[in-house]
Amino acid sequence: MSKHLLWLIPLCLLATSGCSKKKEEAEIEAPAPVQVTTVTTDTIQRITRGDGALFPEKQWDVMPKITAPVQRFLVNRGDHVKAGDLVAVLENRDLIATAASNKGQVAQAEANLAATERVTIPEAIVKARTDVQSNQEAAAAAKKVLESRQQLLKEGAIARKLVDDAGVAYAQAAANLALTQEHLRGLQSAGTQVQIEAARAQVEAAQGLYHTAEAQLAYSEVRSQGTGIVADRPVYPGDMAQPGTPLMIIMDISRVVARVNIPVNDAAQVKVGQPATVTIQDSGQEFPGKVTVVSPATDPQSATVQVWIELPNPGERLKPGATAHASIITETIRNALLVPASAILPGEEGGTAVLVITADKVAHKRNVLAGIRQGDKVQILNGVLPGEEVVTVGGMGVDDKQKVRIVEATAPEPEEEQPEDEAPDKSDSGQKKQEGAPKKQ
């Protein structure tokens, strides 16, 4: 190799190095392509979410009050009933007989009361008066005998013993008179009322037994406590009905309640009356409702608070037991500063920031305070002004005060539908695309 060639090699290497350095500098200095959007003012809502299930607004367990075999049912599962409708009948032949017997006892007690008031008491008073009159006459006669013998004793015509005997006879007659007079007074005052009250008490006792028997007989006819649909009927005709064991379950599903669990941190913002939207998990359908109950207690296991949302259910489309997701609107803010969620970048000390593009196409990183998030919208409490442009795509690699180039978002081209037999093989097309792609230098 000649000396001239050796001298040219370093010059070529120097020229190549210079070209590469200029290319890198050009790439560094080239504005970064970004997509931007304008800060707007609009209404945003704070939404609290929770999951749960649907329950009927009202439910009744139809339970018998007596123990007896089921004679027959008048409704089946799925039937609609009204409050007071007869839904089942229990065996009641023994109850009918008991009621009839107690009714006879009432009639007997009432007849005894009438006899006491009209016959027994007057007869007793007449007899007592007769006894008083007879004893009065006997006492008067004994007194005369005593006085006559006392006079004869003074004259010495009779012995002392005869006077003493007359005194004893008079004392006995006076005692009998006093006894019969007391008896008459008793009949005429308290005694009469006591006998009447005793007879009346017998009537009331007989009526009580009769009413009890009638109630037992009425309990053999089981009726619905409310209006709704028969959701379950676990007992069959002929089975023994027991108090405390439901014969059937009736639900009122004209309105249903979504019982959802809300995290404790969000539950403080939920209030009765707030609007909500309930989404049924199986069908994806959405139904409007409102909050009716916010539990005052927290579930220690799940750290959630149960919230009830009432939903109208025309046509009974909503079924109790379905899994539901609720979105509760806890706050509505108007004229809020909004940016897309894609514009939010990590800020200093764990905060948030956005890249604001000024008119000279320079990016300025600003720390902002984010507020409510709703879908792809984020409320900005400070740091930006309405009408300013913020970066939505391409901001992660852009530094503060770096020059940028604004590009428009390109919509993806719709793919043409092709028959299955003419559809190209994905693996082949992918391979060809890779083969046809230009290689990076």
C-alpha positions as a Python dict, from the first residue, in 0.01 Angstrom:
ca = {
    (1, 'M'): (0, 0, 0),
    (2, 'S'): (138, 339, -96),
    (3, 'K'): (200, 622, 148),
    (4, 'H'): (-76, 831, -12),
    (5, 'L'): (-336, 569, 66),
    (6, 'L'): (-222, 541, 424),
    (7, 'W'): (-255, 917, 461),
    (8, 'L'): (-616, 913, 327),
    (9, 'I'): (-745, 649, 577),
    (10, 'P'): (-739, 881, 884),
    (11, 'L'): (-912, 1155, 685),
    (12, 'C'): (-1193, 918, 588),
    (13, 'L'): (-1234, 799, 944),
    (14, 'L'): (-1246, 1158, 1067),
    (15, 'A'): (-1509, 1249, 808),
    (16, 'T'): (-1722, 947, 898),
    (17, 'S'): (-1708, 1032, 1269),
    (18, 'G'): (-1806, 1392, 1199),
    (19, 'C'): (-2107, 1287, 992),
    (20, 'S'): (-2229, 1048, 1266),
    (21, 'K'): (-2196, 1316, 1533),
    (22, 'K'): (-2393, 1568, 1325),
    (23, 'K'): (-2668, 1308, 1275),
    (24, 'E'): (-2696, 1240, 1649),
    (25, 'E'): (-2708, 1612, 1724),
    (26, 'A'): (-2981, 1654, 1464),
    (27, 'E'): (-3181, 1372, 1618),
    (28, 'I'): (-3143, 1522, 1968),
    (29, 'E'): (-3240, 1865, 1862),
    (30, 'A'): (-3542, 1749, 1658),
    (31, 'P'): (-3878, 1852, 1819),
    (32, 'A'): (-4060, 1562, 1986),
    (33, 'P'): (-4394, 1474, 1820),
    (34, 'V'): (-4688, 1505, 2062),
    (35, 'Q'): (-5065, 1519, 2050),
    (36, 'V'): (-5242, 1792, 2247),
    (37, 'T'): (-5588, 1893, 2359),
    (38, 'T'): (-5741, 2205, 2509),
    (39, 'V'): (-5828, 2245, 2878),
    (40, 'T'): (-6208, 2274, 2893),
    (41, 'T'): (-6472, 2360, 3153),
    (42, 'D'): (-6765, 2124, 3196),
    (43, 'T'): (-6971, 1937, 3454),
    (44, 'I'): (-6817, 1640, 3631),
    (45, 'Q'): (-6961, 1404, 3888),
    (46, 'R'): (-6805, 1222, 4180),
    (47, 'I'): (-6919, 860, 4158),
    (48, 'T'): (-6890, 600, 4433),
    (49, 'R'): (-6913, 237, 4327),
    (50, 'G'): (-6996, -88, 4499),
    (51, 'D'): (-7108, -444, 4433),
    (52, 'G'): (-7389, -646, 4584),
    (53, 'A'): (-7713, -826, 4502),
    (54, 'L'): (-8084, -758, 4450),
    (55, 'F'): (-8344, -821, 4721),
    (56, 'P'): (-8723, -782, 4723),
    (57, 'E'): (-8855, -464, 4877),
    (58, 'K'): (-9085, -669, 5102),
    (59, 'Q'): (-9100, -1038, 5185),
    (60, 'W'): (-9331, -1248, 5400),
    (61, 'D'): (-9278, -1597, 5541),
    (62, 'V'): (-9628, -1748, 5553),
    (63, 'M'): (-9621, -1955, 5873),
    (64, 'P'): (-9901, -2155, 6039),
    (65, 'K'): (-10000, -2080, 6399),
    (66, 'I'): (-10113, -2433, 6480),
    (67, 'T'): (-9978, -2783, 6425),
    (68, 'A'): (-10190, -2974, 6176),
    (69, 'P'): (-10154, -3161, 5844),
    (70, 'V'): (-10189, -2954, 5527),
    (71, 'Q'): (-10524, -3036, 5368),
    (72, 'R'): (-10467, -2842, 5043),
    (73, 'F'): (-10286, -2547, 4884),
    (74, 'L'): (-10468, -2291, 4674),
    (75, 'V'): (-10158, -2132, 4508),
    (76, 'N'): (-9838, -2254, 4345),
    (77, 'R'): (-9493, -2105, 4301),
    (78, 'G'): (-9507, -1807, 4065),
    (79, 'D'): (-9871, -1721, 4138),
    (80, 'H'): (-9962, -1364, 4232),
    (81, 'V'): (-10162, -1315, 4553),
    (82, 'K'): (-10314, -1022, 4739),
    (83, 'A'): (-10312, -942, 5108),
    (84, 'G'): (-10576, -1152, 5285),
    (85, 'D'): (-10606, -1416, 5011),
    (86, 'L'): (-10658, -1775, 5130),
    (87, 'V'): (-10345, -1969, 5028),
    (88, 'A'): (-10369, -2295, 5228),
    (89, 'V'): (-10612, -2497, 5444),
    (90, 'L'): (-10511, -2725, 5734),
    (91, 'E'): (-10706, -3021, 5875),
    (92, 'N'): (-10969, -2875, 6110),
    (93, 'R'): (-11245, -3131, 6188),
    (94, 'D'): (-11141, -3159, 6554),
    (95, 'L'): (-11131, -2781, 6582),
    (96, 'I'): (-11486, -2754, 6445),
    (97, 'A'): (-11610, -2998, 6712),
    (98, 'T'): (-11430, -2814, 6992),
    (99, 'A'): (-11578, -2483, 6883),
    (100, 'A'): (-11929, -2628, 6879),
    (101, 'S'): (-11885, -2774, 7231),
    (102, 'N'): (-11760, -2444, 7371),
    (103, 'K'): (-12050, -2262, 7210),
    (104, 'G'): (-12289, -2488, 7404),
    (105, 'Q'): (-12109, -2407, 7728),
    (106, 'V'): (-12159, -2037, 7661),
    (107, 'A'): (-12534, -2091, 7620),
    (108, 'Q'): (-12549, -2287, 7945),
    (109, 'A'): (-12363, -2019, 8142),
    (110, 'E'): (-12583, -1744, 8000),
    (111, 'A'): (-12898, -1936, 8106),
    (112, 'N'): (-12757, -1974, 8458),
    (113, 'L'): (-12694, -1600, 8478),
    (114, 'A'): (-13049, -1523, 8372),
    (115, 'A'): (-13189, -1764, 8634),
    (116, 'T'): (-12972, -1609, 8903),
    (117, 'E'): (-13085, -1258, 8817),
    (118, 'R'): (-13459, -1340, 8776),
    (119, 'V'): (-13545, -1645, 8994),
    (120, 'T'): (-13288, -1762, 9246),
    (121, 'I'): (-13220, -1431, 9415),
    (122, 'P'): (-13590, -1325, 9465),
    (123, 'E'): (-13681, -1664, 9614),
    (124, 'A'): (-13395, -1646, 9862),
    (125, 'I'): (-13496, -1297, 9973),
    (126, 'V'): (-13863, -1404, 10025),
    (127, 'K'): (-13753, -1700, 10236),
    (128, 'A'): (-13519, -1484, 10442),
    (129, 'R'): (-13796, -1236, 10511),
    (130, 'T'): (-14030, -1517, 10619),
    (131, 'D'): (-13763, -1650, 10854),
    (132, 'V'): (-13718, -1305, 11009),
    (133, 'Q'): (-14092, -1264, 11065),
    (134, 'S'): (-14124, -1609, 11223),
    (135, 'N'): (-13829, -1549, 11452),
    (136, 'Q'): (-13966, -1211, 11550),
    (137, 'E'): (-14294, -1374, 11663),
    (138, 'A'): (-14109, -1649, 11849),
    (139, 'A'): (-13891, -1395, 12029),
    (140, 'A'): (-14196, -1187, 12126),
    (141, 'A'): (-14376, -1493, 12268),
    (142, 'A'): (-14069, -1602, 12463),
    (143, 'K'): (-14038, -1254, 12606),
    (144, 'K'): (-14400, -1259, 12730),
    (145, 'V'): (-14346, -1597, 12895),
    (146, 'L'): (-14035, -1469, 13066),
    (147, 'E'): (-14210, -1155, 13196),
    (148, 'S'): (-14512, -1358, 13322),
    (149, 'R'): (-14296, -1603, 13514),
    (150, 'Q'): (-14091, -1324, 13664),
    (151, 'Q'): (-14417, -1173, 13803),
    (152, 'L'): (-14530, -1510, 13938),
    (153, 'L'): (-14190, -1561, 14099),
    (154, 'K'): (-14232, -1231, 14287),
    (155, 'E'): (-14574, -1352, 14411),
    (156, 'G'): (-14418, -1686, 14517),
    (157, 'A'): (-14645, -1883, 14294),
    (158, 'I'): (-14370, -2067, 14094),
    (159, 'A'): (-14019, -2193, 14138),
    (160, 'R'): (-13703, -2006, 14031),
    (161, 'K'): (-13610, -2276, 13783),
    (162, 'L'): (-13911, -2202, 13563),
    (163, 'V'): (-13805, -1838, 13536),
    (164, 'D'): (-13453, -1941, 13433),
    (165, 'D'): (-13585, -2176, 13166),
    (166, 'A'): (-13800, -1897, 13022),
    (167, 'G'): (-13494, -1670, 13011),
    (168, 'V'): (-13293, -1926, 12815),
    (169, 'A'): (-13578, -1974, 12566),
    (170, 'Y'): (-13605, -1600, 12511),
    (171, 'A'): (-13228, -1565, 12455),
    (172, 'Q'): (-13235, -1842, 12190),
    (173, 'A'): (-13531, -1680, 12014),
    (174, 'A'): (-13354, -1340, 12011),
    (175, 'A'): (-13035, -1497, 11870),
    (176, 'N'): (-13225, -1669, 11589),
    (177, 'L'): (-13397, -1343, 11505),
    (178, 'A'): (-13066, -1159, 11481),
    (179, 'L'): (-12920, -1430, 11256),
    (180, 'T'): (-13210, -1427, 11013),
    (181, 'Q'): (-13209, -1047, 10999),
    (182, 'E'): (-12838, -1045, 10911),
    (183, 'H'): (-12897, -1301, 10639),
    (184, 'L'): (-13174, -1091, 10490),
    (185, 'R'): (-12956, -783, 10490),
    (186, 'G'): (-12681, -980, 10313),
    (187, 'L'): (-12918, -1099, 10043),
    (188, 'Q'): (-13055, -751, 9997),
    (189, 'S'): (-12707, -593, 9960),
    (190, 'A'): (-12376, -767, 9879),
    (191, 'G'): (-12494, -1124, 9868),
    (192, 'T'): (-12718, -1067, 9569),
    (193, 'Q'): (-12445, -890, 9370),
    (194, 'V'): (-12187, -1156, 9451),
    (195, 'Q'): (-12405, -1433, 9314),
    (196, 'I'): (-12482, -1233, 9001),
    (197, 'E'): (-12111, -1155, 8947),
    (198, 'A'): (-12022, -1521, 8994),
    (199, 'A'): (-12279, -1624, 8734),
    (200, 'R'): (-12153, -1354, 8496),
    (201, 'A'): (-11792, -1470, 8543),
    (202, 'Q'): (-11896, -1819, 8438),
    (203, 'V'): (-12041, -1671, 8119),
    (204, 'E'): (-11718, -1484, 8043),
    (205, 'A'): (-11508, -1794, 8104),
    (206, 'A'): (-11725, -1996, 7868),
    (207, 'Q'): (-11706, -1722, 7606),
    (208, 'G'): (-11328, -1713, 7637),
    (209, 'L'): (-11303, -2084, 7566),
    (210, 'Y'): (-11536, -2043, 7271),
    (211, 'H'): (-11337, -1753, 7125),
    (212, 'T'): (-11016, -1954, 7165),
    (213, 'A'): (-11170, -2245, 6979),
    (214, 'E'): (-11291, -2011, 6704),
    (215, 'A'): (-10942, -1860, 6673),
    (216, 'Q'): (-10787, -2207, 6644),
    (217, 'L'): (-11040, -2290, 6375),
    (218, 'A'): (-10960, -1965, 6191),
    (219, 'Y'): (-10587, -2046, 6208),
    (220, 'S'): (-10656, -2357, 6001),
    (221, 'E'): (-10716, -2120, 5709),
    (222, 'V'): (-10378, -1970, 5620),
    (223, 'R'): (-10389, -1631, 5447),
    (224, 'S'): (-10129, -1409, 5280),
    (225, 'Q'): (-9996, -1118, 5484),
    (226, 'G'): (-9920, -904, 5178),
    (227, 'T'): (-9950, -860, 4802),
    (228, 'G'): (-9682, -1021, 4589),
    (229, 'I'): (-9569, -1336, 4412),
    (230, 'V'): (-9519, -1684, 4560),
    (231, 'A'): (-9142, -1729, 4547),
    (232, 'D'): (-9114, -2065, 4722),
    (233, 'R'): (-9344, -2339, 4859),
    (234, 'P'): (-9133, -2608, 5027),
    (235, 'V'): (-9425, -2797, 5192),
    (236, 'Y'): (-9655, -3045, 5014),
    (237, 'P'): (-10020, -3135, 5086),
    (238, 'G'): (-10034, -3394, 5364),
    (239, 'D'): (-9716, -3270, 5532),
    (240, 'M'): (-9739, -3160, 5894),
    (241, 'A'): (-9746, -2784, 5928),
    (242, 'Q'): (-9549, -2655, 6225),
    (243, 'P'): (-9546, -2306, 6380),
    (244, 'G'): (-9220, -2134, 6287),
    (245, 'T'): (-9177, -2333, 5964),
    (246, 'P'): (-9282, -2139, 5649),
    (247, 'L'): (-9547, -2295, 5428),
    (248, 'M'): (-9443, -2054, 5150),
    (249, 'I'): (-9253, -1732, 5086),
    (250, 'I'): (-9425, -1435, 4924),
    (251, 'M'): (-9220, -1148, 4777),
    (252, 'D'): (-9325, -802, 4667),
    (253, 'I'): (-9096, -734, 4370),
    (254, 'S'): (-9283, -436, 4228),
    (255, 'R'): (-8977, -256, 4364),
    (256, 'V'): (-8642, -418, 4444),
    (257, 'V'): (-8348, -309, 4657),
    (258, 'A'): (-7984, -341, 4558),
    (259, 'R'): (-7780, -397, 4873),
    (260, 'V'): (-7423, -301, 4782),
    (261, 'N'): (-7105, -273, 4984),
    (262, 'I'): (-6918, 58, 4966),
    (263, 'P'): (-6557, 106, 5088),
    (264, 'V'): (-6540, 286, 5420),
    (265, 'N'): (-6338, 576, 5276),
    (266, 'D'): (-6611, 649, 5019),
    (267, 'A'): (-6913, 576, 5239),
    (268, 'A'): (-6898, 914, 5417),
    (269, 'Q'): (-6998, 1087, 5091),
    (270, 'V'): (-7305, 865, 5035),
    (271, 'K'): (-7634, 1017, 5154),
    (272, 'V'): (-7998, 906, 5146),
    (273, 'G'): (-8175, 1037, 4836),
    (274, 'Q'): (-7871, 1046, 4606),
    (275, 'P'): (-7929, 916, 4251),
    (276, 'A'): (-7766, 593, 4144),
    (277, 'T'): (-7739, 358, 3850),
    (278, 'V'): (-7748, -18, 3903),
    (279, 'T'): (-7601, -249, 3641),
    (280, 'I'): (-7707, -614, 3636),
    (281, 'Q'): (-7397, -826, 3590),
    (282, 'D'): (-7554, -1105, 3383),
    (283, 'S'): (-7738, -889, 3128),
    (284, 'G'): (-7542, -564, 3149),
    (285, 'Q'): (-7867, -365, 3167),
    (286, 'E'): (-7870, -40, 3363),
    (287, 'F'): (-8154, 77, 3586),
    (288, 'P'): (-8195, 411, 3767),
    (289, 'G'): (-8258, 423, 4141),
    (290, 'K'): (-8191, 620, 4457),
    (291, 'V'): (-8024, 559, 4791),
    (292, 'T'): (-8273, 479, 5067),
    (293, 'V'): (-8053, 338, 5347),
    (294, 'V'): (-7692, 396, 5453),
    (295, 'S'): (-7589, 156, 5726),
    (296, 'P'): (-7449, 328, 6037),
    (297, 'A'): (-7220, 31, 6104),
    (298, 'T'): (-6909, -95, 5926),
    (299, 'D'): (-6845, -459, 5844),
    (300, 'P'): (-6512, -526, 6022),
    (301, 'Q'): (-6423, -817, 5793),
    (302, 'S'): (-6463, -640, 5459),
    (303, 'A'): (-6417, -279, 5583),
    (304, 'T'): (-6727, -178, 5389),
    (305, 'V'): (-7059, -9, 5460),
    (306, 'Q'): (-7383, -152, 5321),
    (307, 'V'): (-7597, 85, 5115),
    (308, 'W'): (-7950, 14, 4991),
    (309, 'I'): (-8062, 145, 4652),
    (310, 'E'): (-8432, 121, 4565),
    (311, 'L'): (-8524, 46, 4204),
    (312, 'P'): (-8864, 46, 4034),
    (313, 'N'): (-8935, -289, 3872),
    (314, 'P'): (-9213, -258, 3613),
    (315, 'G'): (-9288, -590, 3449),
    (316, 'E'): (-9089, -767, 3723),
    (317, 'R'): (-8782, -785, 3499),
    (318, 'L'): (-8542, -759, 3792),
    (319, 'K'): (-8511, -1082, 3990),
    (320, 'P'): (-8398, -1099, 4353),
    (321, 'G'): (-8062, -1269, 4393),
    (322, 'A'): (-7907, -1119, 4078),
    (323, 'T'): (-7555, -976, 4115),
    (324, 'A'): (-7550, -598, 4076),
    (325, 'H'): (-7295, -318, 4042),
    (326, 'A'): (-7398, 28, 4164),
    (327, 'S'): (-7269, 372, 4069),
    (328, 'I'): (-7383, 642, 4313),
    (329, 'I'): (-7354, 1010, 4218),
    (330, 'T'): (-7233, 1168, 4543),
    (331, 'E'): (-7136, 1512, 4405),
    (332, 'T'): (-7190, 1719, 4090),
    (333, 'I'): (-6946, 2002, 4009),
    (334, 'R'): (-7024, 2252, 3735),
    (335, 'N'): (-6769, 2462, 3538),
    (336, 'A'): (-6484, 2235, 3644),
    (337, 'L'): (-6147, 2244, 3463),
    (338, 'L'): (-6112, 1914, 3280),
    (339, 'V'): (-5833, 1734, 3097),
    (340, 'P'): (-5816, 1379, 2960),
    (341, 'A'): (-5676, 1118, 3195),
    (342, 'S'): (-5394, 1056, 2943),
    (343, 'A'): (-5266, 1409, 3011),
    (344, 'I'): (-5182, 1328, 3374),
    (345, 'L'): (-4811, 1260, 3430),
    (346, 'P'): (-4610, 1182, 3743),
    (347, 'G'): (-4514, 1497, 3931),
    (348, 'E'): (-4275, 1587, 4205),
    (349, 'E'): (-4285, 1400, 4536),
    (350, 'G'): (-4550, 1160, 4418),
    (351, 'G'): (-4781, 1432, 4288),
    (352, 'T'): (-4926, 1484, 3942),
    (353, 'A'): (-4828, 1708, 3655),
    (354, 'V'): (-4921, 1803, 3298),
    (355, 'L'): (-4723, 1934, 3001),
    (356, 'V'): (-4857, 2270, 2886),
    (357, 'I'): (-4763, 2371, 2529),
    (358, 'T'): (-4720, 2743, 2474),
    (359, 'A'): (-4755, 2927, 2145),
    (360, 'D'): (-4383, 2885, 2070),
    (361, 'K'): (-4428, 2505, 2073),
    (362, 'V'): (-4234, 2464, 2397),
    (363, 'A'): (-4346, 2215, 2665),
    (364, 'H'): (-4369, 2343, 3024),
    (365, 'K'): (-4415, 2085, 3298),
    (366, 'R'): (-4654, 2207, 3567),
    (367, 'N'): (-4745, 2040, 3892),
    (368, 'V'): (-5123, 2025, 3927),
    (369, 'L'): (-5372, 1912, 4189),
    (370, 'A'): (-5612, 1652, 4047),
    (371, 'G'): (-5968, 1626, 4176),
    (372, 'I'): (-6254, 1404, 4065),
    (373, 'R'): (-6200, 1139, 3800),
    (374, 'Q'): (-6495, 1035, 3586),
    (375, 'G'): (-6425, 798, 3300),
    (376, 'D'): (-6144, 951, 3090),
    (377, 'K'): (-6194, 1299, 3241),
    (378, 'V'): (-5996, 1440, 3533),
    (379, 'Q'): (-6075, 1756, 3723),
    (380, 'I'): (-5779, 1993, 3771),
    (381, 'L'): (-5805, 2210, 4081),
    (382, 'N'): (-5503, 2433, 4010),
    (383, 'G'): (-5205, 2469, 3779),
    (384, 'V'): (-5375, 2526, 3442),
    (385, 'L'): (-5615, 2773, 3283),
    (386, 'P'): (-5908, 2720, 3047),
    (387, 'G'): (-5802, 2718, 2682),
    (388, 'E'): (-5442, 2610, 2743),
    (389, 'E'): (-5313, 2311, 2548),
    (390, 'V'): (-5183, 2007, 2730),
    (391, 'V'): (-5007, 1699, 2595),
    (392, 'T'): (-5217, 1384, 2578),
    (393, 'V'): (-4989, 1152, 2376),
    (394, 'G'): (-4609, 1146, 2373),
    (395, 'G'): (-4551, 1336, 2694),
    (396, 'M'): (-4359, 1066, 2884),
    (397, 'G'): (-4034, 1133, 2694),
    (398, 'V'): (-4056, 1513, 2688),
    (399, 'D'): (-3858, 1725, 2931),
    (400, 'D'): (-3949, 2063, 3074),
    (401, 'K'): (-3893, 2350, 2825),
    (402, 'Q'): (-3829, 2111, 2539),
    (403, 'K'): (-3932, 2197, 2187),
    (404, 'V'): (-4217, 1981, 2054),
    (405, 'R'): (-4395, 1922, 1727),
    (406, 'I'): (-4775, 1894, 1741),
    (407, 'V'): (-4919, 1614, 1531),
    (408, 'E'): (-5276, 1518, 1464),
    (409, 'A'): (-5419, 1188, 1583),
    (410, 'T'): (-5468, 946, 1295),
    (411, 'A'): (-5775, 729, 1293),
    (412, 'P'): (-5712, 359, 1216),
    (413, 'E'): (-5819, 251, 870),
    (414, 'P'): (-6118, 15, 872),
    (415, 'E'): (-6034, -338, 766),
    (416, 'E'): (-6224, -487, 473),
    (417, 'E'): (-6422, -798, 550),
    (418, 'Q'): (-6308, -1102, 364),
    (419, 'P'): (-6459, -1446, 333),
    (420, 'E'): (-6309, -1703, 563),
    (421, 'D'): (-6177, -1910, 274),
    (422, 'E'): (-6007, -1604, 123),
    (423, 'A'): (-5870, -1464, 447),
    (424, 'P'): (-5491, -1457, 438),
    (425, 'D'): (-5299, -1663, 687),
    (426, 'K'): (-5197, -1448, 981),
    (427, 'S'): (-4863, -1614, 1025),
    (428, 'D'): (-4776, -1572, 658),
    (429, 'S'): (-4889, -1211, 643),
    (430, 'G'): (-4699, -1130, 956),
    (431, 'Q'): (-4388, -1293, 818),
    (432, 'K'): (-4420, -1107, 489),
    (433, 'K'): (-4473, -778, 671),
    (434, 'Q'): (-4157, -834, 866),
    (435, 'E'): (-3967, -927, 552),
    (436, 'G'): (-4099, -621, 366),
    (437, 'A'): (-4032, -373, 643),
    (438, 'P'): (-3730, -153, 587),
    (439, 'K'): (-3439, -225, 816),
    (440, 'K'): (-3328, 47, 1056),
    (441, 'Q'): (-2987, 186, 988),
}
